Amino acid sequence: MDITIHNSKKTVSVSDDAFAAGFNEALVHQLVVSYLAGARAGTKAQKSRSAVQGGGAKPWRQKGTGRARAGTIRSPLWRSGGVTFAATPRDYSQKLNKKMYRAGLRSLVSELVRQERLVLIDKLGVSEPKTKLMQARLDELGVDKALVLTDGLDSAVYLAARNIPNVHVMDVAIVDPVSLVKSDKIVIDEAALKKLEERLK
């Protein structure tokens, strides 16, 4: 298939397998959930009654005091006692094999192309790291909220875009499904498009 460069009659030929795949909503959902789950730290920890220091001796005898029976001062019912269902560190990551991951990305990128959310340009054209230049370029493209994909991290583009709200710059080699889903528009140049095509094969 061919993708037209913005404000130009020139087109770029790309693989149908990578950019014209069917939309598999269930797979894309699994891809996003797996990515978000893998980002969770899972480091929350609390102390159960056995982990809290002290409480080895019985506070008072079983009978005859008039008070309720108690076996330890570290009971969850007591102040400074343990937590009843204490949280422990855990791994939230979900297994997703490489074939499924690539198939999900192909499905997602193809849907972005169909929805005309993928804006192809010949070159971003920011000569120096100036926010004013980047904003003018985005206004020219008619883009307000966007994810800008580059072939390698271009420091001039990154510095020029970092102060613009809702505009993020990312190397196409590390782009993730969540960034693609939540962006209104994906701005990408020819070099980055070819690199993305290689990654989706």
Short mmCIF file of the C-alpha atoms (twelve columns), coordinates in Angstrom:
data_MODEL
# 
_entry.id   MODEL 
# 
loop_
_atom_site.group_PDB 
_atom_site.id 
_atom_site.type_symbol 
_atom_site.label_atom_id 
_atom_site.label_alt_id 
_atom_site.label_comp_id 
_atom_site.label_asym_id 
_atom_site.label_seq_id 
_atom_site.Cartn_x 
_atom_site.Cartn_y 
_atom_site.Cartn_z 
_atom_site.pdbx_PDB_model_num 
ATOM 1   C CA . MET A 1   0.000   0.000   0.000  1 
ATOM 2   C CA . ASP A 2   0.991   3.653   -0.375 1 
ATOM 3   C CA . ILE A 3   0.904   6.357   2.308  1 
ATOM 4   C CA . THR A 4   0.724   9.963   1.133  1 
ATOM 5   C CA . ILE A 5   3.119   12.514  2.575  1 
ATOM 6   C CA . HIS A 6   1.269   15.427  4.213  1 
ATOM 7   C CA . ASN A 7   0.582   18.352  1.860  1 
ATOM 8   C CA . SER A 8   2.324   16.567  -0.991 1 
ATOM 9   C CA . LYS A 9   1.465   14.353  -3.951 1 
ATOM 10  C CA . LYS A 10  4.405   12.117  -3.155 1 
ATOM 11  C CA . THR A 11  3.647   8.705   -1.665 1 
ATOM 12  C CA . VAL A 12  5.719   6.147   0.201  1 
ATOM 13  C CA . SER A 13  5.194   2.455   -0.502 1 
ATOM 14  C CA . VAL A 14  4.948   0.249   2.581  1 
ATOM 15  C CA . SER A 15  4.140   -3.388  3.303  1 
ATOM 16  C CA . ASP A 16  0.474   -4.375  3.444  1 
ATOM 17  C CA . ASP A 17  1.293   -6.887  6.171  1 
ATOM 18  C CA . ALA A 18  2.566   -4.122  8.458  1 
ATOM 19  C CA . PHE A 19  0.206   -1.237  7.654  1 
ATOM 20  C CA . ALA A 20  -2.967  -2.857  6.294  1 
ATOM 21  C CA . ALA A 21  -3.571  -5.624  8.816  1 
ATOM 22  C CA . GLY A 22  -7.028  -6.299  10.231 1 
ATOM 23  C CA . PHE A 23  -7.945  -4.770  13.569 1 
ATOM 24  C CA . ASN A 24  -7.892  -7.346  16.373 1 
ATOM 25  C CA . GLU A 25  -9.417  -5.460  19.290 1 
ATOM 26  C CA . ALA A 26  -8.948  -8.290  21.799 1 
ATOM 27  C CA . LEU A 27  -5.248  -8.620  20.971 1 
ATOM 28  C CA . VAL A 28  -4.649  -4.858  21.165 1 
ATOM 29  C CA . HIS A 29  -6.414  -4.800  24.542 1 
ATOM 30  C CA . GLN A 30  -4.227  -7.656  25.779 1 
ATOM 31  C CA . LEU A 31  -1.157  -5.815  24.486 1 
ATOM 32  C CA . VAL A 32  -2.035  -2.613  26.354 1 
ATOM 33  C CA . VAL A 33  -2.962  -4.430  29.593 1 
ATOM 34  C CA . SER A 34  0.268   -6.449  29.470 1 
ATOM 35  C CA . TYR A 35  2.374   -3.310  28.925 1 
ATOM 36  C CA . LEU A 36  0.698   -1.412  31.778 1 
ATOM 37  C CA . ALA A 37  0.941   -4.423  34.093 1 
ATOM 38  C CA . GLY A 38  4.659   -4.739  33.367 1 
ATOM 39  C CA . ALA A 39  5.160   -1.105  34.371 1 
ATOM 40  C CA . ARG A 40  3.775   -1.678  37.875 1 
ATOM 41  C CA . ALA A 41  6.429   -1.738  40.592 1 
ATOM 42  C CA . GLY A 42  4.703   -4.316  42.781 1 
ATOM 43  C CA . THR A 43  6.825   -3.235  45.765 1 
ATOM 44  C CA . LYS A 44  4.010   -2.578  48.261 1 
ATOM 45  C CA . ALA A 45  4.670   -4.410  51.528 1 
ATOM 46  C CA . GLN A 46  3.036   -4.515  54.969 1 
ATOM 47  C CA . LYS A 47  3.789   -6.500  58.102 1 
ATOM 48  C CA . SER A 48  1.564   -9.335  59.201 1 
ATOM 49  C CA . ARG A 49  1.249   -10.270 62.881 1 
ATOM 50  C CA . SER A 50  4.182   -12.659 62.529 1 
ATOM 51  C CA . ALA A 51  6.436   -9.985  61.014 1 
ATOM 52  C CA . VAL A 52  5.820   -7.282  63.632 1 
ATOM 53  C CA . GLN A 53  8.510   -7.211  66.319 1 
ATOM 54  C CA . GLY A 54  7.538   -8.291  69.836 1 
ATOM 55  C CA . GLY A 55  4.424   -9.981  71.101 1 
ATOM 56  C CA . GLY A 56  6.071   -13.239 72.064 1 
ATOM 57  C CA . ALA A 57  4.653   -13.382 75.572 1 
ATOM 58  C CA . LYS A 58  0.969   -13.687 76.451 1 
ATOM 59  C CA . PRO A 59  -0.096  -10.228 77.768 1 
ATOM 60  C CA . TRP A 60  -2.022  -11.623 80.734 1 
ATOM 61  C CA . ARG A 61  -3.300  -14.963 81.933 1 
ATOM 62  C CA . GLN A 62  -6.151  -16.627 80.088 1 
ATOM 63  C CA . LYS A 63  -8.765  -16.446 82.841 1 
ATOM 64  C CA . GLY A 64  -9.589  -14.509 85.941 1 
ATOM 65  C CA . THR A 65  -8.695  -10.918 84.949 1 
ATOM 66  C CA . GLY A 66  -12.107 -9.888  83.623 1 
ATOM 67  C CA . ARG A 67  -10.547 -8.839  80.348 1 
ATOM 68  C CA . ALA A 68  -10.912 -10.507 76.962 1 
ATOM 69  C CA . ARG A 69  -8.428  -13.299 76.357 1 
ATOM 70  C CA . ALA A 70  -5.344  -12.256 74.347 1 
ATOM 71  C CA . GLY A 71  -2.398  -14.260 73.082 1 
ATOM 72  C CA . THR A 72  -0.187  -11.499 71.668 1 
ATOM 73  C CA . ILE A 73  0.057   -7.721  71.715 1 
ATOM 74  C CA . ARG A 74  0.750   -7.833  67.956 1 
ATOM 75  C CA . SER A 75  -2.751  -9.012  67.030 1 
ATOM 76  C CA . PRO A 76  -4.336  -7.063  64.126 1 
ATOM 77  C CA . LEU A 77  -7.026  -5.986  66.611 1 
ATOM 78  C CA . TRP A 78  -4.491  -4.127  68.713 1 
ATOM 79  C CA . ARG A 79  -2.880  -0.750  68.135 1 
ATOM 80  C CA . SER A 80  0.581   -1.178  66.547 1 
ATOM 81  C CA . GLY A 81  -0.317  -4.764  65.717 1 
ATOM 82  C CA . GLY A 82  0.101   -6.518  62.386 1 
ATOM 83  C CA . VAL A 83  -2.073  -6.046  59.280 1 
ATOM 84  C CA . THR A 84  -4.798  -8.652  58.799 1 
ATOM 85  C CA . PHE A 85  -4.234  -9.339  55.090 1 
ATOM 86  C CA . ALA A 86  -0.778  -7.862  54.665 1 
ATOM 87  C CA . ALA A 87  0.326   -6.898  51.166 1 
ATOM 88  C CA . THR A 88  3.499   -8.582  49.941 1 
ATOM 89  C CA . PRO A 89  5.785   -7.674  47.000 1 
ATOM 90  C CA . ARG A 90  4.609   -9.300  43.779 1 
ATOM 91  C CA . ASP A 91  5.306   -9.366  40.069 1 
ATOM 92  C CA . TYR A 92  2.387   -8.039  37.988 1 
ATOM 93  C CA . SER A 93  3.938   -8.733  34.568 1 
ATOM 94  C CA . GLN A 94  2.003   -10.842 32.076 1 
ATOM 95  C CA . LYS A 95  3.608   -13.132 29.525 1 
ATOM 96  C CA . LEU A 96  3.073   -12.108 25.919 1 
ATOM 97  C CA . ASN A 97  5.193   -13.817 23.273 1 
ATOM 98  C CA . LYS A 98  6.987   -11.866 20.534 1 
ATOM 99  C CA . LYS A 99  4.692   -12.984 17.722 1 
ATOM 100 C CA . MET A 100 1.608   -11.787 19.599 1 
ATOM 101 C CA . TYR A 101 3.315   -8.495  20.484 1 
ATOM 102 C CA . ARG A 102 4.276   -7.775  16.865 1 
ATOM 103 C CA . ALA A 103 0.837   -8.838  15.594 1 
ATOM 104 C CA . GLY A 104 -0.794  -6.491  18.108 1 
ATOM 105 C CA . LEU A 105 1.432   -3.592  17.049 1 
ATOM 106 C CA . ARG A 106 0.658   -4.283  13.366 1 
ATOM 107 C CA . SER A 107 -3.065  -4.287  14.120 1 
ATOM 108 C CA . LEU A 108 -2.785  -1.040  16.086 1 
ATOM 109 C CA . VAL A 109 -0.643  0.814   13.523 1 
ATOM 110 C CA . SER A 110 -2.891  -0.335  10.661 1 
ATOM 111 C CA . GLU A 111 -5.934  1.036   12.500 1 
ATOM 112 C CA . LEU A 112 -4.135  4.366   13.013 1 
ATOM 113 C CA . VAL A 113 -3.530  4.540   9.254  1 
ATOM 114 C CA . ARG A 114 -7.206  3.773   8.514  1 
ATOM 115 C CA . GLN A 115 -8.348  6.467   10.964 1 
ATOM 116 C CA . GLU A 116 -5.922  8.955   9.337  1 
ATOM 117 C CA . ARG A 117 -4.199  9.508   12.664 1 
ATOM 118 C CA . LEU A 118 -0.773  8.730   11.170 1 
ATOM 119 C CA . VAL A 119 0.689   11.927  9.683  1 
ATOM 120 C CA . LEU A 120 3.607   11.187  7.364  1 
ATOM 121 C CA . ILE A 121 6.074   13.991  6.621  1 
ATOM 122 C CA . ASP A 122 9.262   14.060  4.571  1 
ATOM 123 C CA . LYS A 123 11.316  15.669  7.368  1 
ATOM 124 C CA . LEU A 124 10.414  17.469  10.563 1 
ATOM 125 C CA . GLY A 125 12.712  20.321  9.644  1 
ATOM 126 C CA . VAL A 126 13.686  21.814  13.012 1 
ATOM 127 C CA . SER A 127 17.109  23.295  12.440 1 
ATOM 128 C CA . GLU A 128 17.715  24.307  16.065 1 
ATOM 129 C CA . PRO A 129 16.161  23.477  19.441 1 
ATOM 130 C CA . LYS A 130 13.602  26.291  19.517 1 
ATOM 131 C CA . THR A 131 10.071  25.733  20.816 1 
ATOM 132 C CA . LYS A 132 8.798   28.461  18.497 1 
ATOM 133 C CA . LEU A 133 10.062  26.581  15.434 1 
ATOM 134 C CA . MET A 134 8.503   23.304  16.544 1 
ATOM 135 C CA . GLN A 135 5.166   24.952  17.331 1 
ATOM 136 C CA . ALA A 136 5.123   26.606  13.905 1 
ATOM 137 C CA . ARG A 137 5.825   23.253  12.239 1 
ATOM 138 C CA . LEU A 138 3.023   21.526  14.173 1 
ATOM 139 C CA . ASP A 139 0.618   24.352  13.323 1 
ATOM 140 C CA . GLU A 140 1.538   23.886  9.681  1 
ATOM 141 C CA . LEU A 141 0.645   20.186  9.993  1 
ATOM 142 C CA . GLY A 142 -2.602  21.038  11.780 1 
ATOM 143 C CA . VAL A 143 -1.590  18.979  14.801 1 
ATOM 144 C CA . ASP A 144 -2.375  19.906  18.414 1 
ATOM 145 C CA . LYS A 145 -1.795  16.744  20.477 1 
ATOM 146 C CA . ALA A 146 0.765   14.411  18.979 1 
ATOM 147 C CA . LEU A 147 3.403   11.759  19.401 1 
ATOM 148 C CA . VAL A 148 6.423   12.585  17.231 1 
ATOM 149 C CA . LEU A 149 8.389   9.509   16.135 1 
ATOM 150 C CA . THR A 150 11.975  9.947   14.983 1 
ATOM 151 C CA . ASP A 151 14.669  7.637   13.641 1 
ATOM 152 C CA . GLY A 152 16.992  7.796   16.626 1 
ATOM 153 C CA . LEU A 153 16.632  10.452  19.316 1 
ATOM 154 C CA . ASP A 154 17.086  13.853  17.630 1 
ATOM 155 C CA . SER A 155 18.191  16.208  20.417 1 
ATOM 156 C CA . ALA A 156 17.069  19.324  18.526 1 
ATOM 157 C CA . VAL A 157 13.554  17.943  18.034 1 
ATOM 158 C CA . TYR A 158 13.363  16.680  21.629 1 
ATOM 159 C CA . LEU A 159 14.478  19.996  23.155 1 
ATOM 160 C CA . ALA A 160 12.196  21.987  20.858 1 
ATOM 161 C CA . ALA A 161 9.121   19.927  21.769 1 
ATOM 162 C CA . ARG A 162 9.554   19.301  25.480 1 
ATOM 163 C CA . ASN A 163 7.845   22.540  26.556 1 
ATOM 164 C CA . ILE A 164 4.827   22.073  24.283 1 
ATOM 165 C CA . PRO A 165 1.856   20.548  26.160 1 
ATOM 166 C CA . ASN A 166 0.539   17.202  24.869 1 
ATOM 167 C CA . VAL A 167 3.439   16.778  22.421 1 
ATOM 168 C CA . HIS A 168 5.916   13.962  23.052 1 
ATOM 169 C CA . VAL A 169 8.987   12.879  21.092 1 
ATOM 170 C CA . MET A 170 10.040  9.225   21.036 1 
ATOM 171 C CA . ASP A 171 12.499  7.051   19.151 1 
ATOM 172 C CA . VAL A 172 10.521  4.754   16.849 1 
ATOM 173 C CA . ALA A 173 12.677  1.818   17.982 1 
ATOM 174 C CA . ILE A 174 11.210  1.953   21.502 1 
ATOM 175 C CA . VAL A 175 7.659   3.145   20.822 1 
ATOM 176 C CA . ASP A 176 5.105   1.320   22.958 1 
ATOM 177 C CA . PRO A 177 1.416   0.464   22.386 1 
ATOM 178 C CA . VAL A 178 0.141   2.735   25.173 1 
ATOM 179 C CA . SER A 179 1.815   5.808   23.640 1 
ATOM 180 C CA . LEU A 180 0.269   4.949   20.258 1 
ATOM 181 C CA . VAL A 181 -3.223  4.415   21.688 1 
ATOM 182 C CA . LYS A 182 -3.437  7.590   23.748 1 
ATOM 183 C CA . SER A 183 -2.053  9.969   21.096 1 
ATOM 184 C CA . ASP A 184 -4.480  11.864  18.863 1 
ATOM 185 C CA . LYS A 185 -1.966  12.033  16.002 1 
ATOM 186 C CA . ILE A 186 1.275   10.222  15.228 1 
ATOM 187 C CA . VAL A 187 3.751   12.423  13.341 1 
ATOM 188 C CA . ILE A 188 6.430   10.356  11.614 1 
ATOM 189 C CA . ASP A 189 9.023   11.017  8.911  1 
ATOM 190 C CA . GLU A 190 10.063  8.702   6.083  1 
ATOM 191 C CA . ALA A 191 13.171  7.331   7.806  1 
ATOM 192 C CA . ALA A 192 11.229  6.508   10.972 1 
ATOM 193 C CA . LEU A 193 8.412   4.953   8.919  1 
ATOM 194 C CA . LYS A 194 10.833  2.526   7.257  1 
ATOM 195 C CA . LYS A 195 12.332  1.636   10.629 1 
ATOM 196 C CA . LEU A 196 8.842   1.031   12.027 1 
ATOM 197 C CA . GLU A 197 8.051   -1.206  9.038  1 
ATOM 198 C CA . GLU A 198 11.155  -3.299  9.782  1 
ATOM 199 C CA . ARG A 199 10.132  -3.601  13.415 1 
ATOM 200 C CA . LEU A 200 6.636   -4.805  12.507 1 
ATOM 201 C CA . LYS A 201 7.805   -7.581  10.170 1 
# 
